[in-house]
Amino acid sequence: MSDPRSDALDLPVRDALPALRTALEGPGGAVLCAPPGTGKTTLVPLALAGLLDGVLPGADAGARRVVVAEPRRIAARAAARRMAWLLGEKAGERVGYTVRGERVVGPHTRVEVVTTGVLLQRLQRDQELSGVDVVILDECHERHLDADTVAAFLVDVRSALRPELRLVAASATTDAQGWARILGDAPVVEAHGIAHPVEVVWAPPPRAVRPPHGMRVDPALLTHVASVVRRALAERAGDVLCFLPGVGEIARVAGQLAGLGDVEVLQVHGRAPAAVQDAVLAGSAGRRVVLATAVAESSLTVPGVRVVVDAGLAREPRVDHARGLSALTTVRASQAAGRQRAGRAGREAPGAVYRCWAEAEDGRLPRFPAPEIKVADLAAFALQAACWGDPDAAGLALLDPPPGGAMAAAREVLVAVGAVAADTGRATDRGTRMSRVGLHPRLARALLDAAPRVGGRRAAEAVALLSEEPPREYGDDLAGAWRSARRGGDSYAARWRTEARRLASSAPGAGDGGGAAASDEYVAGLVAALAFPERVARSVGGGTYLMAGGTRAEVLQGSALAGARWLAVAVADRPVGAGHARVLLAGQVDEDVARDAAAPLRSAGDEVAWGGGELVARHVERLGAVELAVRPLKKPDPALIRRALLSGLREEGTGLLNWSRGARELRERLAFLHRHLGAPWPDVAEDALLARVDDWLEPELSRARRRADLARIEAGQALGRLLPWATGEAARLDALAPERLEVPSGSRIRIDYADPGQPVLAVKLQEMFGLARTPRIADGAVPVVVHLLSPAGRPAAVTADLASFWSGGYRAVRAELRGRYPKHPWPEDPAAAEPTRYTKAGQARRGAGG
């Protein structure tokens, strides 16, 4: 055996190995908290496998087989190669790795590094995890859904099948106590690293930038990040590691860093070629700028880095269950991610981090990234849980339970693709096959159902295009993107070929079969439609399409898809401020394919709707929201008519009924009583009336057949049904809220209840002479507001306190109006004067005649 690299083995985690070994020999589980750079990813697996016996004090004696689960492929490969290098070997000997589409292990492999997705598939095939002694779940703090699921399954395995299986949850920043609880109150083992100081430099943009929206990042921020990288190169020594949210942002910043002279600019992300990833991790004698996504936050040490530039953004999965369009979205990176990123600058020596935001903003950032189980599409998780035997995931040991709404949406998808039984949620045989393909259930459905029609190889190639979205330069036509991938020499095309080969081995009918003659357009459209049946869409003109799920989407200007009658939309987004979604990738289909792929969404029936202010009765055949065939309906079901009339009332209001003056006044009086006396007087506001249609508008509504019938319904008569007849209070309506009030002159004046808070009595001033107190209604609870009118009927004064008005305000009114209306009486003491409806002469005649 080659001698290990002793300098590389001298890392702080060595001191934690005895405690870790004790924990595994005792309870059988442990949480290992170790800062970045302490060796938890490389030394711990080797020690637990017994590969450092006699070399590293505290390492285990005896051989064990250890599986290390990493959240990302790049981290899995890098960790395995690093460990093999420590042993003086190449990957595939005593240390190997398995990621999707690539397996590098040998007969003597004792440590295998796998992605959490690979381990999940392995557990579904072999729940006992035969031959494995220890499982290390690395980077638990990232809270990827696969990692949380694997941990829950492993806890089940230990509890029911293999109590001797050892489990380690390892992370730099995590909820240690939460993970300890999940692992059965396991002990927490800490490794204290030697942290080199990292200076924080706050470098916010000089001007405000737009916050991220969807996948969009303000170009002004990226320009600023590039300028900060240049500043860091000028102010500091060593390599610069710059964190950006995604591949597109990395490419844009790389373009702005052109012309740095001897400085090499490298791009590292999950899609980068293995050679580039290896070059980044190998180090260099020259100076470098490494532009990276979150893959460089943990597990990987990038040699030579002394400076970190952090754009402060991250990508997290989100799903809109209402629209059925899910994707990654750009968010502000958490404080925990910021600490992880900054730590990269101090792994080998003192360093600095340039943060591209203001110090005042830092405290407002989320403390930790959102657990994926809380925000992601849960269809794949729900299928894994169903195949495990726990469809609701109620019995799984999870740090966070899955949201009920997201699980319900996932169940709908799984039932639609035939993966689980609708009644029990249990996985079907088909669902079990789908779970083992290593794809999202939608794509697994597309592969299994398309392969018998067009051949396994061609179906696999088309599905591979959907499992990793093609570059934008491939275009938005799925068939055209397929042809570009076939002849492409870029890294995407290479990954696509590898994935297509993997999927072809899982597809039924590996040959082309009877579908060999089908065009690329047909195959691509069929696969997209099978994967996303609710996104089959028919043109509604002008480049706009209506999806079966109800969302409208537009094709890009100049798109090869323009003019297609039907599309199957694979990828769409909604730009900021846009009214419709935007088609980014789709296949062309015909109506037969659309009908077949979205068969569960097909329906036919009679419909009566309120449209354009009138009832429209039709027999409609639908594919979700898309109308396939329509014919007029001559004798619609009365129940459908009633529902449509109700829709019309809700849309246009009860003003569709016949509101005579008496009906309007009755409604106002009832509103007054409900406000001031409450029950049993009914609420007659619009929303309340619409909510109680059955109580007051029957049977008139059931007899109505069209808008004109609504206009003939006497609203006042119908409204009378809401009066409190049962309690007898209805008989007191006129006493509590009289239509008219008799004033001192003998006139009966109508009360205006338009404002239920202030009923108004508008009466000529002379008719109120002699009345000292303001009239009150509602059993004396509410005074009326008296509008005292001039002889010409114009408002002269407004009062709710007649006594005060007679003694004060009347004098000013008398002085102003007496000269203008000399024929009318204006006594000095109105409270003692005789009320009258007449002029002085008329009053005298009446007196003489009396």
C-alpha positions in Angstrom: 0.0 0.0 0.0 1.3 3.5 -0.8 2.0 5.6 2.2 -0.8 8.1 2.9 -0.1 11.8 2.5 0.7 12.6 6.0 0.4 16.4 5.7 -3.1 16.1 4.3 -4.1 13.8 7.2 -3.2 16.3 9.8 -6.6 17.9 10.1 -8.7 18.9 13.1 -11.3 16.1 12.8 -8.7 13.7 14.0 -9.4 14.8 17.6 -13.1 14.0 17.3 -12.6 10.4 16.0 -12.4 8.7 19.4 -15.7 10.2 20.5 -17.3 9.4 17.1 -16.1 5.8 17.4 -17.6 5.5 20.9 -20.9 6.9 19.8 -21.1 4.4 16.9 -20.1 1.5 19.1 -22.7 2.5 21.7 -26.0 4.1 20.5 -25.0 3.4 16.9 -25.7 6.9 15.6 -24.1 10.3 15.9 -24.3 13.9 14.7 -20.9 15.2 13.6 -20.6 19.0 13.6 -17.4 20.0 11.9 -16.5 23.3 10.4 -15.4 23.5 6.7 -11.8 22.3 6.2 -11.7 20.0 9.2 -11.6 16.8 7.2 -15.1 15.4 8.0 -15.8 14.5 4.3 -12.5 12.7 3.7 -10.8 11.5 6.9 -13.9 10.3 8.7 -15.0 7.8 6.1 -11.5 6.4 5.7 -11.1 6.1 9.5 -14.5 4.4 10.0 -13.7 2.0 7.2 -10.5 1.0 8.9 -8.3 2.2 6.1 -6.2 4.4 8.3 -5.3 1.8 10.9 -1.8 2.4 12.2 -1.6 5.7 10.4 -4.1 7.9 12.1 -4.4 7.7 15.9 -8.0 7.0 16.9 -8.9 5.4 13.6 -11.1 2.3 13.8 -9.5 -1.1 13.9 -11.2 -3.6 11.6 -12.7 -3.4 8.1 -16.0 -1.9 7.5 -17.9 -0.9 4.4 -18.9 2.7 4.5 -21.3 4.6 2.2 -21.0 8.4 2.1 -24.0 10.3 0.7 -23.4 13.6 -0.9 -26.1 16.0 -2.2 -24.3 16.7 -5.5 -22.5 14.7 -8.1 -19.5 17.1 -8.3 -19.0 16.7 -4.6 -19.3 12.9 -4.7 -16.7 12.6 -7.4 -14.4 15.1 -5.7 -14.6 13.5 -2.3 -13.9 10.0 -3.7 -10.9 11.2 -5.7 -9.5 13.1 -2.7 -9.8 10.0 -0.4 -8.3 7.8 -3.0 -5.4 10.3 -3.4 -4.9 10.1 0.4 -4.4 6.4 0.1 -2.1 6.7 -2.9 -4.6 5.2 -5.2 -7.1 6.0 -8.0 -10.8 6.1 -7.6 -12.3 2.7 -8.1 -9.9 0.8 -5.8 -10.6 0.9 -2.1 -12.5 4.2 -2.6 -15.0 4.5 -5.3 -18.1 6.5 -6.3 -21.5 6.2 -7.9 -23.5 9.0 -9.4 -26.3 8.9 -11.9 -24.9 7.5 -15.1 -21.5 6.8 -13.7 -20.2 4.0 -11.4 -16.5 3.8 -10.5 -16.1 1.0 -7.9 -14.1 -2.2 -7.7 -14.2 -5.6 -5.9 -12.1 -4.2 -3.1 -14.0 -0.9 -2.6 -14.6 -0.2 1.1 -15.7 3.4 0.9 -18.3 4.3 -1.7 -19.4 7.9 -2.2 -22.8 8.2 -3.7 -25.3 11.0 -4.3 -28.4 10.9 -2.1 -30.5 10.2 -5.2 -28.5 7.0 -5.9 -28.7 5.9 -2.2 -32.5 6.5 -2.3 -32.8 4.2 -5.3 -30.6 1.6 -3.6 -32.7 1.6 -0.5 -35.9 1.1 -2.5 -34.3 -2.0 -4.2 -32.6 -3.3 -1.0 -34.1 -2.0 2.2 -31.6 -3.9 4.3 -28.7 -2.2 2.5 -26.9 -5.5 2.6 -23.1 -5.4 3.1 -23.0 -1.8 4.3 -21.9 -1.1 7.9 -21.9 2.6 8.1 -23.8 5.4 6.3 -22.6 9.0 6.5 -25.1 11.6 5.4 -22.8 14.6 4.5 -23.9 18.2 4.3 -27.2 17.7 6.1 -27.6 21.4 6.6 -28.4 21.9 2.9 -31.8 20.2 3.6 -32.2 18.7 0.1 -35.3 16.6 -0.1 -33.5 13.4 -1.2 -31.2 13.7 1.8 -34.1 14.2 4.3 -35.9 11.2 2.7 -32.8 9.0 2.8 -32.3 9.8 6.5 -35.9 9.0 7.3 -35.7 5.6 5.4 -32.4 4.7 7.1 -33.9 5.4 10.5 -36.7 3.0 9.5 -34.1 0.4 8.4 -32.3 0.6 11.8 -35.5 0.3 13.7 -37.1 -2.6 11.9 -34.4 -4.5 10.0 -30.8 -3.7 10.9 -30.2 -2.3 14.4 -26.5 -2.8 13.8 -26.3 -0.3 10.9 -24.4 2.8 12.0 -25.6 6.3 10.9 -23.7 9.6 11.0 -25.3 12.9 10.1 -22.4 15.2 9.3 -22.5 19.0 8.6 -20.7 22.2 9.2 -23.8 24.3 10.1 -26.9 22.4 11.0 -29.7 21.8 13.5 -27.6 19.4 15.6 -30.3 18.7 18.2 -32.9 18.1 15.5 -30.8 15.6 13.7 -29.9 14.0 17.1 -33.6 13.5 17.8 -34.2 12.1 14.3 -31.4 9.5 14.9 -32.9 8.4 18.2 -31.3 10.9 20.6 -27.9 10.3 19.2 -24.9 12.0 20.7 -23.5 15.2 19.1 -19.8 15.0 18.4 -18.0 18.3 17.6 -14.8 18.9 15.8 -13.3 22.3 16.4 -11.4 23.5 13.4 -8.5 25.9 13.2 -10.3 28.8 11.6 -8.2 31.3 9.8 -9.6 34.9 10.2 -11.7 36.1 7.3 -12.1 39.9 7.0 -15.6 41.0 5.8 -15.7 43.8 3.2 -19.1 45.2 2.6 -19.4 46.1 -1.1 -23.0 47.0 -2.0 -23.9 48.3 -5.5 -23.6 52.0 -5.9 -27.2 52.3 -7.0 -30.3 50.2 -6.1 -30.8 47.1 -8.1 -34.0 45.2 -8.8 -34.6 42.2 -6.5 -34.5 38.8 -8.1 -37.7 37.5 -9.7 -38.1 34.0 -10.8 -34.8 33.1 -12.6 -34.1 36.8 -13.4 -31.2 38.6 -11.9 -30.7 42.3 -12.5 -27.8 42.7 -15.0 -26.7 45.7 -13.0 -26.0 43.5 -10.1 -23.9 41.1 -12.2 -21.9 44.1 -13.6 -21.3 45.2 -10.0 -20.1 41.7 -9.0 -17.6 41.6 -11.9 -16.3 45.0 -10.8 -15.9 43.7 -7.2 -14.0 40.7 -8.5 -11.6 43.1 -10.3 -11.3 45.1 -7.1 -10.5 42.0 -5.0 -7.8 41.0 -7.5 -6.2 44.4 -7.1 -6.5 44.6 -3.3 -5.7 41.0 -2.2 -3.4 38.1 -3.0 -4.5 34.6 -3.9 -7.2 33.1 -6.0 -10.8 34.5 -6.0 -13.8 32.3 -5.6 -17.0 34.1 -6.7 -20.5 32.8 -5.8 -23.3 33.3 -8.3 -26.8 31.7 -8.4 -26.6 29.9 -11.7 -25.0 28.9 -15.0 -26.3 31.9 -16.9 -25.0 34.4 -14.3 -21.6 32.7 -14.3 -21.4 33.0 -18.1 -22.4 36.7 -18.0 -19.8 37.6 -15.3 -17.2 35.5 -17.1 -17.8 37.6 -20.2 -17.3 40.8 -18.3 -14.0 39.5 -16.8 -12.4 39.0 -20.2 -9.0 40.6 -20.6 -7.6 39.9 -17.1 -4.2 39.1 -18.5 -2.5 36.2 -16.7 -5.5 35.5 -14.5 -7.4 32.4 -15.5 -11.2 32.5 -15.2 -12.8 29.1 -14.5 -16.5 28.2 -14.3 -17.6 25.4 -12.0 -21.2 24.2 -11.6 -23.1 20.9 -11.8 -23.1 21.0 -15.6 -19.4 21.7 -16.0 -17.3 19.0 -17.7 -15.5 16.7 -15.4 -12.2 18.0 -16.7 -13.0 21.5 -15.7 -14.2 20.4 -12.3 -10.9 18.5 -11.8 -8.9 21.4 -12.9 -10.6 23.7 -10.3 -10.0 21.3 -7.5 -6.4 20.5 -8.5 -5.1 24.0 -8.0 -2.7 26.0 -10.2 0.6 27.9 -10.0 -1.0 30.9 -11.7 -3.7 33.1 -10.3 -7.3 32.2 -10.9 -10.8 33.5 -10.6 -13.3 30.6 -10.0 -16.9 31.5 -10.7 -19.1 28.9 -9.0 -22.7 28.1 -8.0 -23.6 26.8 -4.5 -21.8 23.5 -5.4 -18.6 25.2 -4.0 -20.2 26.1 -0.7 -19.3 22.8 1.0 -17.6 19.4 0.6 -15.1 20.9 -1.9 -11.9 22.7 -1.1 -10.7 24.9 -3.9 -6.9 25.2 -3.4 -5.4 28.6 -3.4 -8.5 30.6 -2.6 -7.9 33.6 -0.3 -10.7 35.8 -1.4 -14.5 35.1 -1.7 -16.8 37.4 -3.6 -20.4 36.7 -2.7 -23.3 37.9 -4.9 -25.6 37.0 -2.1 -28.0 35.0 -4.2 -29.1 31.3 -4.4 -31.4 29.1 -6.4 -34.2 27.2 -4.6 -37.0 25.1 -6.0 -40.5 26.5 -5.9 -43.8 25.2 -7.3 -47.0 27.0 -8.2 -49.6 24.3 -7.7 -52.4 26.4 -9.2 -50.6 26.9 -12.5 -48.7 23.6 -12.6 -45.4 25.4 -13.6 -42.6 24.6 -11.3 -38.9 25.6 -11.5 -35.9 27.0 -9.6 -36.2 30.5 -8.4 -33.6 33.0 -7.4 -33.7 34.1 -3.7 -31.5 36.0 -1.3 -28.9 33.5 0.2 -29.3 32.7 3.9 -27.0 33.8 6.7 -25.9 30.2 7.0 -24.9 30.1 3.4 -23.1 33.4 3.7 -21.0 31.9 6.6 -20.3 28.8 4.6 -19.2 30.8 1.6 -17.0 33.2 3.6 -15.3 30.2 5.2 -13.9 29.2 1.8 -11.6 32.2 2.1 -10.1 31.0 5.3 -9.5 27.3 4.7 -5.8 27.5 4.1 -4.8 30.9 5.4 -6.3 34.3 6.4 -8.5 35.7 3.8 -11.3 38.1 3.0 -14.9 38.0 1.8 -16.4 40.8 -0.3 -20.2 40.8 0.2 -22.2 42.5 -2.5 -24.8 43.9 -0.2 -25.0 46.4 2.6 -24.2 45.5 6.2 -27.6 46.7 7.3 -29.3 44.2 5.1 -27.4 41.2 6.5 -29.5 40.9 9.7 -32.7 40.8 7.5 -31.6 37.7 5.6 -33.1 34.3 6.5 -31.1 32.5 9.0 -31.1 29.2 7.1 -32.1 28.1 3.6 -35.7 26.9 3.3 -35.9 23.1 3.7 -36.7 21.7 0.2 -39.6 19.7 1.6 -41.4 23.0 2.4 -41.1 24.6 -1.0 -40.5 22.0 -3.7 -42.7 19.9 -5.9 -43.4 16.7 -3.8 -44.5 14.3 -6.5 -41.2 12.4 -6.5 -41.1 12.4 -2.7 -44.7 11.2 -2.4 -43.9 8.3 -4.8 -40.9 7.3 -2.8 -42.9 7.4 0.4 -45.7 5.3 -1.3 -43.2 2.7 -2.5 -41.7 2.6 1.0 -45.1 1.8 2.4 -46.0 5.1 4.0 -48.1 7.0 1.4 -48.8 10.0 3.7 -45.2 10.1 5.1 -46.9 10.3 8.5 -44.5 7.6 10.0 -41.3 8.9 8.6 -38.7 10.5 10.8 -38.5 13.9 9.1 -37.2 17.2 10.5 -40.1 19.0 8.8 -43.4 17.4 7.8 -44.4 17.8 4.2 -47.1 20.5 3.7 -50.5 19.0 3.3 -51.4 21.1 0.2 -48.2 20.1 -1.6 -48.8 16.4 -0.7 -52.3 16.6 -2.0 -51.2 18.1 -5.3 -48.5 15.4 -5.5 -51.1 12.7 -5.0 -53.2 14.1 -7.8 -50.2 13.9 -10.2 -49.4 10.3 -9.1 -52.9 9.1 -9.5 -53.1 10.8 -12.9 -50.0 8.9 -14.2 -51.1 5.6 -12.6 -48.3 5.5 -10.0 -50.5 5.2 -6.9 -54.0 3.9 -6.2 -56.6 6.6 -6.0 -58.3 5.1 -2.9 -55.3 4.1 -0.8 -52.4 6.1 -2.1 -50.4 2.8 -2.2 -47.9 2.4 -5.0 -49.0 0.4 -8.0 -46.7 -2.1 -9.8 -46.4 0.6 -12.4 -45.5 3.2 -9.7 -42.8 0.9 -8.4 -41.3 0.6 -11.9 -41.5 4.4 -12.3 -39.7 5.0 -8.9 -36.8 2.9 -10.1 -36.1 4.8 -13.3 -34.5 7.6 -11.3 -36.7 10.3 -12.8 -39.5 12.6 -11.7 -42.8 10.6 -11.9 -44.0 12.7 -14.8 -40.9 11.9 -16.9 -41.0 8.2 -15.8 -44.6 8.1 -17.1 -43.5 9.6 -20.4 -40.7 7.0 -20.8 -42.8 4.0 -19.9 -45.7 5.0 -22.1 -43.9 6.4 -25.1 -41.3 3.5 -25.4 -43.8 0.9 -26.7 -45.0 3.3 -29.4 -41.8 4.9 -30.6 -39.1 2.5 -29.3 -37.1 2.6 -26.1 -34.1 4.4 -27.5 -36.0 7.3 -29.1 -38.3 7.7 -26.1 -35.2 7.8 -23.8 -33.5 10.4 -25.9 -36.6 12.7 -25.8 -37.1 12.2 -22.1 -33.4 13.0 -21.4 -34.0 16.4 -23.0 -36.6 17.0 -20.3 -34.6 15.7 -17.4 -32.1 18.5 -17.9 -33.4 21.5 -19.8 -31.3 22.1 -23.0 -29.3 25.4 -23.4 -31.3 28.3 -24.6 -29.3 28.4 -27.8 -30.9 25.0 -28.7 -34.2 26.9 -29.3 -37.7 26.4 -27.9 -38.7 23.6 -30.3 -38.2 20.3 -28.5 -37.6 18.4 -31.8 -35.1 21.0 -33.0 -33.3 20.9 -29.6 -33.1 17.1 -30.0 -31.4 17.4 -33.3 -29.0 20.0 -31.8 -28.1 17.6 -29.0 -27.5 14.7 -31.5 -24.9 16.7 -33.4 -23.7 18.8 -30.5 -20.1 18.7 -29.2 -20.7 20.8 -26.0 -20.9 19.5 -22.5 -24.7 19.4 -22.4 -24.8 17.1 -25.5 -22.3 14.8 -23.7 -24.4 14.7 -20.6 -27.6 14.2 -22.7 -26.1 11.1 -24.5 -25.0 9.6 -21.1 -28.5 10.1 -19.7 -30.2 8.8 -22.8 -28.2 5.6 -22.6 -29.1 5.2 -19.0 -32.8 5.7 -19.6 -32.8 3.4 -22.6 -31.7 0.5 -20.4 -34.7 1.1 -18.2 -37.2 1.7 -21.0 -39.5 -1.1 -22.2 -38.5 -2.1 -25.7 -34.9 -1.1 -26.1 -35.1 -1.1 -29.9 -37.0 1.3 -32.1 -39.8 -1.1 -32.7 -42.8 0.0 -34.7 -42.2 3.7 -33.9 -39.0 3.9 -35.9 -40.7 5.7 -38.7 -42.2 8.4 -36.5 -40.8 11.9 -37.0 -38.7 13.7 -34.3 -41.6 16.1 -34.0 -44.1 13.4 -33.2 -41.8 11.7 -30.7 -40.8 14.9 -28.9 -44.4 16.1 -28.8 -45.7 12.8 -27.5 -43.1 12.6 -24.7 -43.8 16.2 -23.6 -47.5 15.6 -23.7 -47.2 12.4 -21.6 -45.0 14.1 -19.1 -47.1 17.3 -18.8 -50.7 16.4 -19.8 -52.2 19.5 -18.2 -49.8 21.6 -20.4 -51.1 20.4 -23.8 -52.2 23.6 -25.3 -54.3 24.8 -28.3 -53.7 28.0 -30.2 -56.1 30.8 -29.6 -54.5 33.0 -32.1 -51.7 35.6 -32.2 -49.1 33.2 -30.9 -51.0 32.6 -27.7 -52.0 29.1 -26.5 -54.5 27.9 -23.8 -53.2 25.0 -21.8 -55.5 22.3 -20.6 -54.7 23.4 -17.0 -56.1 26.8 -17.7 -52.9 28.9 -18.1 -52.4 31.0 -21.2 -48.9 31.0 -22.7 -47.2 32.8 -25.6 -44.5 31.5 -27.9 -41.4 33.7 -28.4 -41.3 36.0 -31.3 -39.8 34.2 -34.3 -40.3 30.8 -32.7 -40.2 27.7 -34.8 -43.4 26.7 -32.9 -45.4 29.7 -34.2 -48.3 28.5 -36.2 -48.6 25.1 -34.6 -52.3 24.2 -33.8 -51.4 22.2 -30.7 -48.3 22.2 -28.4 -47.2 20.2 -25.4 -45.4 22.7 -23.2 -42.4 21.3 -21.3 -40.9 24.5 -19.9 -42.6 27.8 -19.3 -42.1 30.8 -17.1 -44.0 34.1 -16.4 -41.8 37.2 -16.9 -42.1 40.1 -14.6 -45.3 42.1 -15.4 -46.5 39.7 -18.1 -50.1 38.6 -18.3 -49.3 35.2 -19.7 -46.7 32.5 -19.3 -43.9 32.3 -21.9 -43.2 29.1 -23.7 -39.5 28.2 -23.4 -39.6 24.6 -24.6 -42.4 22.7 -26.3 -43.2 20.0 -28.8 -45.7 20.1 -31.5 -48.6 17.6 -31.2 -51.9 17.0 -33.0 -55.3 16.7 -31.4 -55.2 12.9 -31.2 -52.0 12.9 -29.2 -53.3 15.7 -27.0 -56.6 13.7 -26.4 -54.7 10.6 -25.6 -52.0 12.0 -23.3 -54.4 14.1 -21.3 -57.2 11.5 -21.3 -57.9 11.9 -17.6 -58.7 15.6 -18.3 -61.3 14.8 -21.0 -64.9 15.6 -20.1 -68.2 16.2 -21.9 -71.4 17.6 -20.6 -74.0 20.3 -20.6 -72.9 23.7 -19.5 -75.0 26.8 -18.8 -72.9 29.9 -18.1 -73.4 33.6 -17.6 -71.6 35.2 -20.5 -71.8 38.7 -21.9 -74.7 39.5 -19.6 -76.9 36.6 -20.7 -77.2 32.9 -20.2 -75.3 30.7 -22.7 -76.4 27.0 -22.8 -74.1 24.6 -24.6 -73.0 20.9 -24.7 -69.2 21.0 -24.5 -66.5 18.5 -24.9 -63.3 19.6 -23.1 -59.7 18.7 -22.6 -59.4 20.5 -19.3 -59.8 24.2 -20.0 -59.6 23.6 -23.8 -62.9 23.3 -25.6 -62.8 20.6 -28.2 -66.4 20.7 -29.6 -69.4 22.8 -28.8 -73.1 22.7 -29.8 -76.1 24.7 -28.6 -78.2 23.2 -25.8 -82.0 23.6 -26.4 -83.4 22.3 -23.1 -80.8 22.8 -20.4 -81.3 21.3 -16.9 -83.1 23.8 -14.7 -80.4 23.3 -12.0 -77.7 24.4 -14.4 -79.8 27.4 -15.3 -80.2 28.3 -11.6 -76.4 28.1 -11.0 -75.7 30.2 -14.0 -78.2 32.9 -12.9 -76.6 32.9 -9.5 -73.3 33.5 -11.2 -74.8 36.4 -13.1 -76.1 37.8 -9.8 -72.7 37.5 -8.2 -71.0 39.0 -11.3 -73.4 41.9 -11.9 -75.2 42.2 -8.5 -78.8 42.2 -7.3 -79.4 45.2 -9.5 -80.5 42.7 -12.1 -83.8 42.4 -10.2 -86.7 44.9 -10.3 -86.0 47.4 -7.5 -89.0 49.7 -7.3 -88.8 52.8 -5.1 -90.6 50.9 -2.3 -88.2 48.0 -2.6 -85.2 50.2 -2.4 -86.6 52.0 0.6 -87.4 48.7 2.4 -83.8 47.6 1.9 -82.6 50.9 3.3 -84.9 50.6 6.4 -83.7 47.0 7.0 -80.1 48.1 6.7 -80.8 50.8 9.3 -82.3 48.4 11.7 -79.6 45.8 11.3 -77.0 48.4 12.0 -78.5 49.8 15.1 -80.5 46.9 16.6 -78.8 43.9 15.1 -80.5 40.5 15.1 -83.1 39.5 14.3 -83.1 42.3 11.7 -81.3 40.9 8.6 -78.1 42.1 6.9 -79.1 43.2 3.5 -75.7 44.2 2.2 -74.9 42.9 -1.3 -72.6 40.1 -0.1 -75.1 39.0 2.6 -78.0 38.9 0.2 -76.1 36.8 -2.3 -75.1 34.4 0.4 -78.7 33.9 1.4 -80.3 33.6 -2.0 -82.2 30.5 -1.0 -83.8 32.3 1.9 -85.4 35.2 0.0 -85.2 34.8 -3.8 -87.0 31.4 -4.1 -89.2 30.4 -5.8 -88.8 33.3 -8.3 -85.2 32.3 -9.1 -86.0 28.7 -9.9 -88.7 29.8 -12.3 -86.3 32.2 -14.1 -84.8 31.1 -17.4 -83.1 34.2 -18.7 -81.8 37.6 -17.8 -85.2 39.2 -18.6 -86.9 36.9 -16.0 -84.6 38.3 -13.3 -85.7 41.8 -14.2 -89.3 40.8 -13.6 -88.7 39.7 -10.0 -90.1 42.2 -7.5 -87.2 42.6 -5.2 -89.2 44.2 -2.4 -91.7 41.3 -2.3 -88.8 38.8 -2.2 -86.9 40.9 0.4 -89.9 40.7 2.7 -89.2 37.0 3.3 -86.1 38.0 5.3 -88.1 39.9 7.9 -88.2 38.3 11.3 -91.7 36.8 11.0 -91.0 33.9 13.3 -90.3 36.1 16.3 -93.1 38.6 15.6 -90.6 41.4 15.3 -91.6 41.9 11.6 -94.9 43.6 12.8 -92.8 46.3 14.5 -91.1 47.4 11.2 -93.2 50.5 10.8 -92.8 51.5 14.4 -89.1 51.0 14.6 -88.2 52.4 11.1 -91.3 54.3 9.9 -91.5 55.2 6.2 -92.8 58.7 7.3 -92.8 60.8 10.4 -95.6 63.2 11.4 -94.2 66.7 12.2 -95.8 69.4 14.2 -97.5 71.0 11.2 -99.4 67.7 10.6 -97.4 66.8 7.5 -96.2 63.2 7.2 -92.6 63.5 5.9 -90.7 60.6 4.3 -87.5 59.6 6.2 -84.5 59.0 4.0 -82.6 55.9 5.1 -79.9 56.0 2.4 -77.3 56.4 5.0 -78.1 53.7 7.6 -76.1 55.5 10.2 -77.9 58.8 9.9 -81.6 58.7 8.8 -82.6 62.1 7.4 -85.8 64.0 7.8 -85.9 66.9 5.2 -88.7 69.3 6.2 -89.5 73.0 5.9 -88.3 74.9 8.9 -91.7 76.5 9.7 -93.3 73.0 10.0 -91.1 72.3 12.9 -92.0 75.3 15.1 -93.0 74.3 18.5 -91.0 71.0 18.6 -88.4 71.3 21.3 -86.8 67.9 20.9 -85.4 66.0 17.9 -87.6 63.1 16.8 -86.1 59.7 17.5 -86.8 56.2 16.0 -85.7 52.6 16.6 -87.4 52.6 20.0 -85.9 56.0 20.7 -82.3 54.8 20.2 -81.5 56.8 17.1 -82.2 60.6 16.5 -83.0 61.6 13.0 -80.9 64.2 11.3 -83.2 67.1 10.5 -82.5 69.0 7.3 -84.4 72.2 7.9 -85.4 73.7 4.5 -86.1 77.2 3.4 -89.5 78.0 1.9 -88.0 77.3 -1.5 -87.0 73.8 -0.4 -83.3 74.5 -0.1 -81.3 73.4 3.0 -81.1 76.2 5.5 -79.7 74.2 8.5 -78.8 70.6 9.5 -79.2 69.5 13.1 -79.6 66.5 15.3 -80.5 68.7 18.3 -83.5 70.9 17.7 -83.4 72.5 21.1 -79.9 73.8 20.6 -80.7 75.0 17.1 -83.8 77.0 18.3 -81.8 78.7 21.0 -78.7 79.4 18.9 -78.4 78.7 15.2 -81.9 79.8 14.3 -81.1 83.5 14.9 -78.6 83.5 12.1 -80.9 81.6 9.7 -83.8 84.0 10.6 -81.6 87.0 9.9 -80.5 85.7 6.6 -83.8 84.4 5.3 -86.5 86.8 6.7 -85.8 89.5 4.2 -85.7 87.0 1.3 -89.0 85.3 2.3 -91.0 88.0 4.0 -94.4 86.3 3.3 -93.4 83.4 5.7 -93.4 83.6 9.5 -90.1 84.1 11.3 -91.0 84.3 14.9 -88.4 85.3 17.5 -89.3 82.3 19.7 -89.7 79.3 17.3 -89.9 76.8 20.1 -93.2 78.5 21.2 -94.5 79.4 17.8 -97.3 77.6 15.9 -96.0 75.3 13.2 -97.3 75.9 9.6 -97.1 74.7 6.1 -98.3 78.1 4.7 -97.3 81.7 4.3 -98.5 84.3 6.9 -101.4 85.2 4.7 -102.4 81.6 4.1 -102.1 80.9 7.8 -104.3 83.9 8.5 -107.0 82.7 6.1 -106.9 79.3 7.6 -107.3 80.9 11.0 -110.2 83.0 9.8 -111.9 80.1 8.2 -111.4 78.1 11.4 
